[in-house]
Amino acid sequence: MIENMDNSNEIETNTPLGFSDKLRLFFNQPSIFHGVLLGLVLFAAKLVFYLSQHWDFILEPSFMYLSFAMILYAVFTAGKAERNAFGSRFTYFKAYSSGFKVMVIGIAFSVLADGILYNIDSDLANETVQAQIEKAVIGFKEIPFISDADKDMIIKELKKQQLNSFSSLFSAWFGKVFLNSIWIFITAIFLRYKPGSNDWLNAPDNENQGAE
């Protein structure tokens, strides 16, 4: 998607960048591009589920696994592109930063979809809370060691939710970012630049060593 991460050098330093140039360079970053693309896909998916009256599907484990798979795919795709561009400068920190940006942007779009739909349809938030309560009750049967007092407290907290409020939406975004950050730590290990066995031979100063 990008030709060179340093393509900003193609523009003379004494020429001030216009807004369109800055915008182009910003979205020219694979992590930004794939993060936005991921976010738009998640946003569209939630809109389709809402319009088709299958909103409950977003609370199913299958949707959570699908969302997680899309996040990992976007992170790996962006990471590989940036590693090819940066080369040996693509350290672990840059690999993590790349994946983190993809994840943060994608989840932000997903939570934005929730906020818009909850505010457009006041009944949707109540339906979502009710669905969460029903799934919690089912989950209690799988975890028998939870006391009745703890069960009552969990149900009470679920009922108190205001899903269309900024604080609730921010908490949802922060919680998802925090949980997914654990996986970004791991993926960065595989995406960071690792010197190959022929790197020394391919260096400009050593290319002709074997011919001597």
C-alpha positions in Angstrom: 0.0 0.0 0.0 3.0 2.3 0.6 6.0 2.8 -1.5 8.3 4.1 1.2 7.6 5.1 4.8 10.2 7.9 4.2 8.4 9.3 1.2 7.9 12.5 3.1 11.5 13.2 2.1 10.4 13.4 -1.5 8.8 16.8 -0.7 11.4 19.6 -0.3 11.9 20.5 3.3 11.7 24.2 2.5 8.2 23.7 1.1 5.5 23.7 3.7 3.1 20.7 3.5 -0.5 21.4 2.7 -3.4 19.8 4.6 -4.0 17.4 1.8 -0.3 16.3 1.8 -0.3 15.8 5.5 -3.6 13.8 5.3 -2.1 11.7 2.5 1.0 10.9 4.4 -1.0 10.1 7.6 -3.2 7.5 5.8 -0.2 6.3 3.9 0.9 4.5 7.1 -0.2 0.9 6.9 -1.2 0.8 10.6 -3.6 3.8 10.1 -5.0 2.5 6.8 -5.7 -1.0 8.1 -7.0 0.3 11.4 -9.5 2.5 9.6 -10.4 -0.3 7.2 -10.9 -2.7 10.2 -13.1 -0.1 11.9 -15.3 0.5 8.9 -15.8 -3.3 8.5 -16.8 -3.6 12.2 -19.0 -0.5 12.0 -20.8 -1.9 8.9 -21.2 -5.3 10.5 -23.0 -3.8 13.5 -25.2 -1.7 11.3 -26.2 -4.8 9.2 -27.0 -6.7 12.4 -29.1 -3.8 13.7 -31.0 -3.3 10.4 -31.6 -7.1 10.0 -32.9 -7.3 13.6 -30.1 -9.7 14.6 -28.4 -7.4 17.2 -28.2 -10.2 19.7 -25.5 -11.7 17.5 -22.9 -9.2 18.7 -23.2 -10.6 22.2 -22.5 -14.2 21.0 -19.0 -15.7 21.4 -18.9 -16.3 17.6 -19.0 -12.6 16.9 -16.3 -11.9 19.5 -14.1 -14.6 18.0 -14.7 -13.2 14.5 -13.9 -9.7 15.6 -10.7 -10.9 17.3 -9.7 -12.7 14.1 -10.2 -9.6 12.0 -8.1 -7.5 14.5 -5.2 -10.0 14.3 -5.4 -10.2 10.5 -5.3 -6.4 10.3 -2.4 -6.2 12.8 -0.3 -8.8 10.9 -1.0 -7.2 7.5 -0.1 -3.7 8.7 2.9 -5.0 10.6 4.3 -6.9 7.6 3.9 -3.8 5.4 5.7 -1.6 7.9 8.4 -4.1 8.5 9.2 -4.3 4.8 9.3 -0.5 4.7 11.4 0.1 7.9 13.7 -3.0 7.5 16.1 -3.3 10.4 14.6 -0.2 12.0 11.4 -2.1 12.7 12.1 -2.8 16.3 9.9 -4.6 18.8 8.6 -1.2 20.0 7.6 -0.2 16.5 6.0 -3.5 15.9 3.9 -3.1 19.0 3.1 0.5 18.2 1.9 -0.5 14.7 -0.4 -3.2 16.1 -1.6 -1.0 18.9 -2.7 1.8 16.4 -4.6 -0.7 14.3 -6.4 -2.1 17.3 -7.2 1.3 18.9 -8.6 2.7 15.7 -10.6 -0.4 14.8 -12.2 -0.7 18.3 -13.0 3.0 18.3 -15.1 2.6 15.2 -16.8 -0.4 16.7 -17.7 1.5 19.9 -18.7 4.5 17.8 -21.3 2.3 16.0 -22.7 1.3 19.4 -22.9 4.9 20.6 -24.7 6.0 17.4 -27.2 3.2 17.4 -27.9 3.4 21.2 -28.7 7.1 20.8 -30.8 6.6 17.7 -32.8 3.8 19.1 -33.5 4.2 22.8 -34.9 0.7 23.1 -31.8 -0.9 21.7 -29.7 -0.2 24.8 -32.4 -1.6 27.1 -32.6 -4.7 24.9 -28.9 -5.1 25.0 -28.8 -4.9 28.8 -31.6 -7.4 29.1 -29.7 -9.8 26.8 -26.6 -9.4 28.9 -28.6 -10.2 32.0 -30.0 -13.4 30.4 -26.5 -14.5 29.4 -25.2 -13.8 32.9 -27.9 -16.0 34.4 -27.0 -18.8 32.0 -23.4 -18.3 32.9 -24.1 -18.6 36.6 -25.2 -22.2 36.0 -21.8 -23.0 34.5 -20.0 -21.4 37.5 -21.6 -22.9 40.7 -19.1 -21.5 43.1 -20.4 -17.9 42.8 -22.5 -16.9 45.8 -26.0 -15.7 45.6 -24.9 -12.3 46.9 -22.3 -12.0 44.1 -25.0 -13.0 41.6 -27.3 -10.3 42.9 -24.6 -7.7 42.7 -23.7 -8.6 39.1 -27.3 -8.4 38.0 -27.8 -5.1 39.8 -24.7 -3.6 38.1 -25.9 -4.8 34.7 -29.3 -3.1 35.3 -27.6 0.2 36.3 -25.8 0.4 32.9 -26.4 3.4 30.7 -25.0 2.1 27.5 -25.6 5.3 25.5 -23.6 7.4 28.0 -20.1 8.6 27.2 -18.6 7.0 30.3 -20.1 3.7 29.4 -18.9 3.8 25.9 -15.4 4.9 27.0 -15.3 2.1 29.5 -16.2 -0.4 26.8 -13.5 1.0 24.5 -10.9 1.0 27.2 -11.7 -2.5 28.4 -11.5 -3.9 24.9 -8.2 -2.1 24.2 -6.7 -3.4 27.4 -7.7 -7.0 26.8 -6.5 -7.0 23.2 -3.2 -5.3 24.2 -2.1 -8.6 25.7 -2.2 -10.2 22.2 -0.4 -7.3 20.6 2.5 -7.8 23.0 2.7 -11.4 21.6 2.2 -10.5 17.9 4.9 -7.9 18.1 7.4 -10.6 18.8 6.7 -12.3 15.5 6.4 -9.1 13.5 9.6 -7.3 14.7 12.6 -7.3 12.4 14.8 -10.4 12.8 18.2 -10.4 10.9 18.4 -13.0 8.3 21.4 -15.3 7.8 22.5 -13.5 4.6 22.2 -10.0 5.9 25.9 -9.6 6.3 26.6 -10.9 2.7 24.0 -8.5 1.3 25.5 -5.5 3.0 27.0 -3.0 0.4 30.5 -3.2 2.0 30.5 -7.0 1.9 28.9 -7.8 -1.5 32.2 -8.5 -3.3 34.0 -10.2 -0.4 33.5 -13.7 -1.9 34.9 -12.6 -5.3 38.3 -11.6 -3.8 
